[in-house]
Amino acid sequence: MKLRPALPLDAPRLAFIEAAQPMSAHWGEKGLAGEIGNASACVWCWEENGAVLGFLSLRLAAGFCEILNLAVLPEACRRGIGFRLLSRALADVRERGGERVTLEVNVNNRAAISLYSKAGLKEIGRREKFYGGKDDALIMGADL
Ligand SMILES: CC(C)(COP(=O)(O)OP(=O)(O)OC[C@H]1O[C@@H](n2cnc3c(N)ncnc32)[C@H](O)[C@@H]1OP(=O)(O)O)[C@@H](O)C(=O)NCCC(=O)NCCS
């Protein structure tokens, strides 16, 4: 098993994971390929026996990191992959001088909120009816 930066050829596999997880952001293969090739972005993926099981995407600029996408294949959930992706990504951001991390998460997404809380992020705000004009977004953040 391997936690590594995503490569352009991973884009179709990441799109497959995102399509299997309705609560993830849906960028599609083209959007993911663009993100992997973007210098201010960082996309990490978790690979096991040649299969990519999860990924996390963030942007870092002027010391501020924003987690933009995170998904683990449903059959690989609850095995610690999401937490390891997040921990590694935040450690890397810290090493690169990042001082603060923020993200938005659907208020009904218990699994993700619990994961982010476990990693030390706290609720710092709320955007009403942010998702599809219906569900609120929690804004979560932490100093690094
Ligand atoms: C959120 C997600 C990435 C978690 O990935 P995962 O690999 O299953 O997470 P882990 O196994 O590392 O679990 C870490 C912590 O997350 C929380 N968690 C994960 N799944 C959970 C669930 N179904 N219910 C409640 N808490 C959950 C727990 O706090 C867990 O810690 P614990 O194992 O000590 O209880 C995964 O459920 C997913 O892909 N969800 C759909 C996409 C999504 O919501 N992305 C985030 C958008 S903001």
The ligand as an SDF file (V2000), in Angstrom:
LIG
                    3D

 48 50  0  0  0  0  0  0  0  0999 V2000
  -15.4950   10.8140    4.6570 C   0  0  0  0  0  0  0  0  0  0  0  0
  -14.6740    9.6490    4.0910 C   0  0  0  0  0  0  0  0  0  0  0  0
  -13.5820   10.2150    3.1910 C   0  0  0  0  0  0  0  0  0  0  0  0
  -14.0240    8.9150    5.2750 C   0  0  0  0  0  0  0  0  0  0  0  0
  -13.1020    7.9690    4.7590 O   0  0  0  0  0  0  0  0  0  0  0  0
  -12.7320    6.6260    5.5540 P   0  0  0  0  0  0  0  0  0  0  0  0
  -11.5230    6.0500    4.9080 O   0  0  0  0  0  0  0  0  0  0  0  0
  -13.9220    5.7520    5.6860 O   0  0  0  0  0  0  0  0  0  0  0  0
  -12.3690    7.2100    7.0010 O   0  0  0  0  0  0  0  0  0  0  0  0
  -11.4940    6.4950    8.1140 P   0  0  0  0  0  0  0  0  0  0  0  0
  -11.6870    5.0110    8.0840 O   0  0  0  0  0  0  0  0  0  0  0  0
  -10.1010    7.0200    8.0140 O   0  0  0  0  0  0  0  0  0  0  0  0
  -12.1790    7.0320    9.4470 O   0  0  0  0  0  0  0  0  0  0  0  0
  -11.6100    8.1320   10.1630 C   0  0  0  0  0  0  0  0  0  0  0  0
  -12.6760    8.7380   11.0490 C   0  0  0  0  0  0  0  0  0  0  0  0
  -13.7200    9.2770   10.2520 O   0  0  0  0  0  0  0  0  0  0  0  0
  -14.9630    9.1160   10.9350 C   0  0  0  0  0  0  0  0  0  0  0  0
  -15.8500    8.2730   10.1250 N   0  0  0  0  0  0  0  0  0  0  0  0
  -15.5450    7.6480    8.9690 C   0  0  0  0  0  0  0  0  0  0  0  0
  -16.6340    7.0300    8.4700 N   0  0  0  0  0  0  0  0  0  0  0  0
  -17.6350    7.2690    9.3380 C   0  0  0  0  0  0  0  0  0  0  0  0
  -19.0110    6.9100    9.3580 C   0  0  0  0  0  0  0  0  0  0  0  0
  -19.5660    6.1690    8.3800 N   0  0  0  0  0  0  0  0  0  0  0  0
  -19.7730    7.3560   10.3910 N   0  0  0  0  0  0  0  0  0  0  0  0
  -19.2470    8.1180   11.3620 C   0  0  0  0  0  0  0  0  0  0  0  0
  -17.9280    8.4850   11.4000 N   0  0  0  0  0  0  0  0  0  0  0  0
  -17.1430    8.0740   10.3920 C   0  0  0  0  0  0  0  0  0  0  0  0
  -14.6510    8.4760   12.2700 C   0  0  0  0  0  0  0  0  0  0  0  0
  -14.3760    9.5200   13.1820 O   0  0  0  0  0  0  0  0  0  0  0  0
  -13.3650    7.7460   11.9580 C   0  0  0  0  0  0  0  0  0  0  0  0
  -12.5690    7.5570   13.0970 O   0  0  0  0  0  0  0  0  0  0  0  0
  -12.7020    6.1480   13.9170 P   0  0  0  0  0  0  0  0  0  0  0  0
  -12.3800    5.0840   12.9220 O   0  0  0  0  0  0  0  0  0  0  0  0
  -11.6770    6.3060   14.9860 O   0  0  0  0  0  0  0  0  0  0  0  0
  -14.1190    6.0930   14.3800 O   0  0  0  0  0  0  0  0  0  0  0  0
  -15.5610    8.6410    3.3140 C   0  0  0  0  0  0  0  0  0  0  0  0
  -16.6380    8.2660    4.1190 O   0  0  0  0  0  0  0  0  0  0  0  0
  -16.1050    9.1850    2.0030 C   0  0  0  0  0  0  0  0  0  0  0  0
  -15.4810    9.0420    0.9510 O   0  0  0  0  0  0  0  0  0  0  0  0
  -17.2970    9.8340    2.0820 N   0  0  0  0  0  0  0  0  0  0  0  0
  -17.9440   10.3680    0.8720 C   0  0  0  0  0  0  0  0  0  0  0  0
  -17.2210   11.5740    0.3170 C   0  0  0  0  0  0  0  0  0  0  0  0
  -17.1840   12.7060    1.3110 C   0  0  0  0  0  0  0  0  0  0  0  0
  -18.0670   12.8790    2.1240 O   0  0  0  0  0  0  0  0  0  0  0  0
  -16.1030   13.5190    1.2190 N   0  0  0  0  0  0  0  0  0  0  0  0
  -15.9190   14.6730    2.0740 C   0  0  0  0  0  0  0  0  0  0  0  0
  -16.5840   15.8390    1.4760 C   0  0  0  0  0  0  0  0  0  0  0  0
  -16.3660   17.3100    2.4780 S   0  0  0  0  0  0  0  0  0  0  0  0
  1  2  1  0
  2  3  1  0
  2  4  1  0
  2 36  1  0
  4  5  1  0
  5  6  1  0
  6  7  2  0
  6  8  1  0
  6  9  1  0
  9 10  1  0
 10 11  2  0
 10 12  1  0
 10 13  1  0
 13 14  1  0
 14 15  1  0
 15 16  1  0
 15 30  1  0
 16 17  1  0
 17 18  1  0
 17 28  1  0
 18 19  1  0
 18 27  1  0
 19 20  2  0
 20 21  1  0
 21 22  1  0
 21 27  2  0
 22 23  1  0
 22 24  2  0
 24 25  1  0
 25 26  2  0
 26 27  1  0
 28 29  1  0
 28 30  1  0
 30 31  1  0
 31 32  1  0
 32 33  2  0
 32 34  1  0
 32 35  1  0
 36 37  1  0
 36 38  1  0
 38 39  2  0
 38 40  1  0
 40 41  1  0
 41 42  1  0
 42 43  1  0
 43 44  2  0
 43 45  1  0
 45 46  1  0
 46 47  1  0
 47 48  1  0
M  END
$$$$
